[in-house]
Amino acid sequence: MGDGKILSVNVGQRRRVGFGTSGIAKRPVAGSVAVAVPGAGRSGLAGDFIGDARDHGGADRAVYAHAREDLDRWESTSGRRSPTGGSART
């Protein structure tokens, strides 16, 4: 296994969905993104919204990463496209 490489950094804006509000629809951002200890309803990435702060985000989960190999495996087992940095649910 080689060194890791960041392919995409993505953030989600607050959106109303069927069950409430969510930031699940992550989109790539251009350029640098500030990373810090998150505040309420935020991840550690500037501009990213966390709708379920109980189960997501917080100081111990400020940034989440998927390996491209995992997305490839999920694509092959689910039959759904998993773009780099995107959510399989979008």
N, CA and C atoms as an extended XYZ file, in Angstrom:
270
Properties=species:S:1:pos:R:3:atomname:S:1:resname:S:1:resid:I:1 pbc="F F F"
N         0.842       -1.167        0.000 N   MET     1
C         0.000        0.000        0.000 CA  MET     1
C         0.893        1.238        0.000 C   MET     1
N         0.586        2.195       -0.858 N   GLY     2
C         1.368        3.422       -0.966 CA  GLY     2
C         0.847        4.516       -0.053 C   GLY     2
N         1.426        5.669       -0.203 N   ASP     3
C         0.975        6.830        0.559 CA  ASP     3
C        -0.401        7.263        0.075 C   ASP     3
N        -1.191        7.810        0.990 N   GLY     4
C        -2.510        8.310        0.630 CA  GLY     4
C        -2.421        9.606       -0.157 C   GLY     4
N        -3.462        9.892       -0.911 N   LYS     5
C        -3.522       11.098       -1.723 CA  LYS     5
C        -4.942       11.639       -1.650 C   LYS     5
N        -5.087       12.917       -1.380 N   ILE     6
C        -6.418       13.531       -1.328 CA  ILE     6
C        -6.872       13.804       -2.752 C   ILE     6
N        -7.988       13.183       -3.147 N   LEU     7
C        -8.529       13.362       -4.488 CA  LEU     7
C        -9.571       14.462       -4.538 C   LEU     7
N       -10.256       14.692       -3.422 N   SER     8
C       -11.341       15.665       -3.408 CA  SER     8
C       -11.663       16.047       -1.970 C   SER     8
N       -11.968       17.319       -1.755 N   VAL     9
C       -12.472       17.799       -0.463 CA  VAL     9
C       -13.882       18.311       -0.727 C   VAL     9
N       -14.845       17.840        0.077 N   ASN    10
C       -16.259       18.136       -0.173 CA  ASN    10
C       -16.945       18.620        1.085 C   ASN    10
N       -17.871       19.542        0.910 N   VAL    11
C       -18.680       20.024        2.026 CA  VAL    11
C       -20.142       20.014        1.605 C   VAL    11
N       -21.023       19.978        2.591 N   GLY    12
C       -22.459       19.985        2.329 CA  GLY    12
C       -23.126       21.170        2.987 C   GLY    12
N       -24.005       21.821        2.257 N   GLN    13
C       -24.784       22.933        2.786 CA  GLN    13
C       -26.050       22.399        3.455 C   GLN    13
N       -26.588       23.170        4.366 N   ARG    14
C       -27.828       22.793        5.050 CA  ARG    14
C       -28.963       22.738        4.024 C   ARG    14
N       -29.672       21.594        4.001 N   ARG    15
C       -30.813       21.407        3.093 CA  ARG    15
C       -31.939       20.700        3.819 C   ARG    15
N       -33.148       21.074        3.450 N   ARG    16
C       -34.308       20.360        3.980 CA  ARG    16
C       -34.476       19.085        3.159 C   ARG    16
N       -34.658       17.986        3.864 N   VAL    17
C       -34.908       16.691        3.240 CA  VAL    17
C       -36.134       16.090        3.912 C   VAL    17
N       -36.576       14.938        3.466 N   GLY    18
C       -37.794       14.330        3.987 CA  GLY    18
C       -37.842       14.147        5.489 C   GLY    18
N       -36.711       13.946        6.138 N   PHE    19
C       -36.697       13.667        7.572 CA  PHE    19
C       -36.218       14.845        8.411 C   PHE    19
N       -35.937       15.996        7.808 N   GLY    20
C       -35.466       17.168        8.556 CA  GLY    20
C       -34.455       17.952        7.748 C   GLY    20
N       -33.340       18.317        8.372 N   THR    21
C       -32.277       19.017        7.658 CA  THR    21
C       -31.031       18.143        7.631 C   THR    21
N       -30.258       18.299        6.565 N   SER    22
C       -29.087       17.449        6.382 CA  SER    22
C       -28.019       18.184        5.587 C   SER    22
N       -26.792       17.729        5.730 N   GLY    23
C       -25.680       18.191        4.912 CA  GLY    23
C       -25.100       17.039        4.113 C   GLY    23
N       -25.905       15.988        3.878 N   ILE    24
C       -25.421       14.767        3.237 CA  ILE    24
C       -24.993       14.986        1.788 C   ILE    24
N       -25.581       15.942        1.105 N   ALA    25
C       -25.258       16.162       -0.311 CA  ALA    25
C       -23.953       16.942       -0.428 C   ALA    25
N       -22.845       16.254       -0.252 N   LYS    26
C       -21.519       16.877       -0.283 CA  LYS    26
C       -21.111       17.181       -1.719 C   LYS    26
N       -20.482       18.330       -1.905 N   ARG    27
C       -20.000       18.752       -3.219 CA  ARG    27
C       -18.535       19.164       -3.114 C   ARG    27
N       -17.756       18.928       -4.161 N   PRO    28
C       -16.341       19.315       -4.139 CA  PRO    28
C       -16.172       20.828       -4.039 C   PRO    28
N       -15.122       21.246       -3.375 N   VAL    29
C       -14.772       22.663       -3.306 CA  VAL    29
C       -13.427       22.860       -3.994 C   VAL    29
N       -13.239       24.031       -4.550 N   ALA    30
C       -11.971       24.360       -5.201 CA  ALA    30
C       -11.041       25.009       -4.188 C   ALA    30
N        -9.785       24.694       -4.275 N   GLY    31
C        -8.804       25.338       -3.416 CA  GLY    31
C        -8.760       24.760       -2.023 C   GLY    31
N        -8.162       25.518       -1.137 N   SER    32
C        -7.956       25.088        0.247 CA  SER    32
C        -9.224       25.234        1.076 C   SER    32
N        -9.346       24.399        2.094 N   VAL    33
C       -10.468       24.462        3.030 CA  VAL    33
C        -9.889       24.469        4.436 C   VAL    33
N       -10.317       25.421        5.240 N   ALA    34
C        -9.837       25.497        6.623 CA  ALA    34
C       -10.374       24.323        7.425 C   ALA    34
N        -9.528       23.750        8.274 N   VAL    35
C        -9.912       22.658        9.163 CA  VAL    35
C        -9.681       23.132       10.584 C   VAL    35
N       -10.699       22.966       11.442 N   ALA    36
C       -10.605       23.429       12.830 CA  ALA    36
C       -11.503       22.567       13.702 C   ALA    36
N       -11.413       22.749       15.003 N   VAL    37
C       -12.338       22.078       15.915 CA  VAL    37
C       -13.732       22.586       15.569 C   VAL    37
N       -14.667       21.679       15.300 N   PRO    38
C       -15.985       22.103       14.851 CA  PRO    38
C       -16.832       22.714       15.957 C   PRO    38
N       -17.738       23.581       15.540 N   GLY    39
C       -18.746       24.123       16.440 CA  GLY    39
C       -20.021       23.326       16.293 C   GLY    39
N       -21.071       23.767       16.941 N   ALA    40
C       -22.365       23.079       16.877 CA  ALA    40
C       -22.861       23.014       15.435 C   ALA    40
N       -23.289       21.827       15.019 N   GLY    41
C       -23.845       21.649       13.682 CA  GLY    41
C       -22.828       21.757       12.567 C   GLY    41
N       -21.567       21.574       12.869 N   ARG    42
C       -20.528       21.704       11.848 CA  ARG    42
C       -19.527       20.558       11.963 C   ARG    42
N       -18.889       20.270       10.849 N   SER    43
C       -17.750       19.362       10.887 CA  SER    43
C       -16.517       20.226       11.078 C   SER    43
N       -15.363       19.662       10.935 N   GLY    44
C       -14.143       20.441       11.051 CA  GLY    44
C       -13.768       21.173        9.777 C   GLY    44
N       -14.545       20.999        8.710 N   LEU    45
C       -14.272       21.668        7.445 CA  LEU    45
C       -15.121       22.926        7.333 C   LEU    45
N       -14.487       24.044        7.040 N   ALA    46
C       -15.218       25.302        6.882 CA  ALA    46
C       -16.291       25.144        5.809 C   ALA    46
N       -17.513       25.565        6.114 N   GLY    47
C       -18.609       25.512        5.159 CA  GLY    47
C       -19.391       24.219        5.138 C   GLY    47
N       -19.053       23.248        5.987 N   ASP    48
C       -19.742       21.958        5.988 CA  ASP    48
C       -20.773       21.924        7.106 C   ASP    48
N       -22.001       21.502        6.774 N   PHE    49
C       -23.086       21.415        7.750 CA  PHE    49
C       -23.285       19.973        8.200 C   PHE    49
N       -23.499       19.779        9.495 N   ILE    50
C       -23.816       18.470       10.070 CA  ILE    50
C       -25.228       18.558       10.641 C   ILE    50
N       -26.147       17.778       10.095 N   GLY    51
C       -27.530       17.814       10.552 CA  GLY    51
C       -27.786       16.961       11.782 C   GLY    51
N       -27.014       15.922       11.986 N   ASP    52
C       -27.187       15.003       13.110 CA  ASP    52
C       -25.918       15.032       13.954 C   ASP    52
N       -25.804       16.034       14.814 N   ALA    53
C       -24.585       16.215       15.613 CA  ALA    53
C       -24.392       15.108       16.646 C   ALA    53
N       -25.440       14.371       16.964 N   ARG    54
C       -25.293       13.270       17.916 CA  ARG    54
C       -24.443       12.148       17.334 C   ARG    54
N       -24.638       11.852       16.063 N   ASP    55
C       -23.950       10.727       15.432 CA  ASP    55
C       -22.862       11.126       14.439 C   ASP    55
N       -22.740       12.404       14.142 N   HIS    56
C       -21.773       12.867       13.140 CA  HIS    56
C       -21.089       14.137       13.623 C   HIS    56
N       -19.876       14.372       13.108 N   GLY    57
C       -19.150       15.594       13.453 CA  GLY    57
C       -18.635       15.562       14.875 C   GLY    57
N       -18.258       16.719       15.384 N   GLY    58
C       -17.716       16.826       16.729 CA  GLY    58
C       -16.198       16.785       16.725 C   GLY    58
N       -15.610       17.081       17.862 N   ALA    59
C       -14.152       17.195       17.955 CA  ALA    59
C       -13.426       15.901       17.594 C   ALA    59
N       -14.041       14.747       17.855 N   ASP    60
C       -13.396       13.468       17.546 CA  ASP    60
C       -13.735       12.950       16.151 C   ASP    60
N       -14.615       13.649       15.443 N   ARG    61
C       -15.011       13.244       14.086 CA  ARG    61
C       -15.102       14.479       13.192 C   ARG    61
N       -14.069       15.290       13.234 N   ALA    62
C       -14.095       16.577       12.538 CA  ALA    62
C       -14.013       16.446       11.021 C   ALA    62
N       -13.368       15.397       10.527 N   VAL    63
C       -13.211       15.167        9.089 CA  VAL    63
C       -13.377       13.672        8.848 C   VAL    63
N       -14.051       13.312        7.757 N   TYR    64
C       -14.250       11.907        7.431 CA  TYR    64
C       -13.642       11.630        6.065 C   TYR    64
N       -12.971       10.507        5.926 N   ALA    65
C       -12.322       10.165        4.659 CA  ALA    65
C       -12.739        8.771        4.207 C   ALA    65
N       -12.957        8.638        2.902 N   HIS    66
C       -13.206        7.336        2.278 CA  HIS    66
C       -12.031        7.018        1.376 C   HIS    66
N       -11.569        5.795        1.401 N   ALA    67
C       -10.564        5.350        0.435 CA  ALA    67
C       -11.263        5.106       -0.899 C   ALA    67
N       -10.643        5.496       -1.989 N   ARG    68
C       -11.217        5.283       -3.315 CA  ARG    68
C       -11.500        3.798       -3.532 C   ARG    68
N       -10.634        2.931       -3.004 N   GLU    69
C       -10.832        1.483       -3.144 CA  GLU    69
C       -12.132        1.034       -2.480 C   GLU    69
N       -12.501        1.663       -1.355 N   ASP    70
C       -13.767        1.325       -0.700 CA  ASP    70
C       -14.947        1.756       -1.558 C   ASP    70
N       -14.859        2.946       -2.141 N   LEU    71
C       -15.938        3.406       -3.019 CA  LEU    71
C       -16.091        2.479       -4.220 C   LEU    71
N       -14.975        2.020       -4.770 N   ASP    72
C       -15.027        1.079       -5.898 CA  ASP    72
C       -15.736       -0.211       -5.495 C   ASP    72
N       -15.431       -0.724       -4.305 N   ARG    73
C       -16.072       -1.948       -3.824 CA  ARG    73
C       -17.567       -1.713       -3.611 C   ARG    73
N       -17.936       -0.568       -3.017 N   TRP    74
C       -19.355       -0.268       -2.803 CA  TRP    74
C       -20.096       -0.164       -4.134 C   TRP    74
N       -19.436        0.426       -5.139 N   GLU    75
C       -20.059        0.503       -6.461 CA  GLU    75
C       -20.345       -0.892       -7.007 C   GLU    75
N       -19.381       -1.788       -6.887 N   SER    76
C       -19.543       -3.123       -7.465 CA  SER    76
C       -20.592       -3.948       -6.732 C   SER    76
N       -20.765       -3.734       -5.433 N   THR    77
C       -21.754       -4.520       -4.686 CA  THR    77
C       -23.143       -3.894       -4.696 C   THR    77
N       -23.231       -2.569       -4.809 N   SER    78
C       -24.536       -1.909       -4.749 CA  SER    78
C       -25.126       -1.630       -6.122 C   SER    78
N       -24.265       -1.582       -7.143 N   GLY    79
C       -24.740       -1.218       -8.466 CA  GLY    79
C       -25.001        0.270       -8.609 C   GLY    79
N       -24.587        1.052       -7.610 N   ARG    80
C       -24.780        2.508       -7.636 CA  ARG    80
C       -23.431        3.196       -7.789 C   ARG    80
N       -23.440        4.324       -8.471 N   ARG    81
C       -22.217        5.098       -8.680 CA  ARG    81
C       -21.812        5.791       -7.385 C   ARG    81
N       -20.531        5.753       -7.056 N   SER    82
C       -19.983        6.426       -5.873 CA  SER    82
C       -18.841        7.328       -6.322 C   SER    82
N       -19.167        8.567       -6.724 N   PRO    83
C       -18.115        9.456       -7.216 CA  PRO    83
C       -17.130        9.818       -6.117 C   PRO    83
N       -15.900       10.088       -6.495 N   THR    84
C       -14.892       10.493       -5.526 CA  THR    84
C       -15.391       11.710       -4.763 C   THR    84
N       -15.441       11.581       -3.446 N   GLY    85
C       -15.850       12.693       -2.601 CA  GLY    85
C       -17.336       12.916       -2.503 C   GLY    85
N       -18.113       12.244       -3.303 N   GLY    86
C       -19.553       12.424       -3.250 CA  GLY    86
C       -20.187       11.419       -2.318 C   GLY    86
N       -21.451       11.573       -2.108 N   SER    87
C       -22.196       10.625       -1.296 CA  SER    87
C       -22.948        9.685       -2.216 C   SER    87
N       -22.960        8.420       -1.881 N   ALA    88
C       -23.706        7.450       -2.687 CA  ALA    88
C       -25.194        7.753       -2.665 C   ALA    88
N       -25.638        8.578       -1.715 N   ARG    89
C       -27.059        8.915       -1.598 CA  ARG    89
C       -27.452       10.122       -2.427 C   ARG    89
N       -26.504       10.823       -3.029 N   THR    90
C       -26.856       12.040       -3.761 CA  THR    90
C       -27.263       11.725       -5.169 C   THR    90
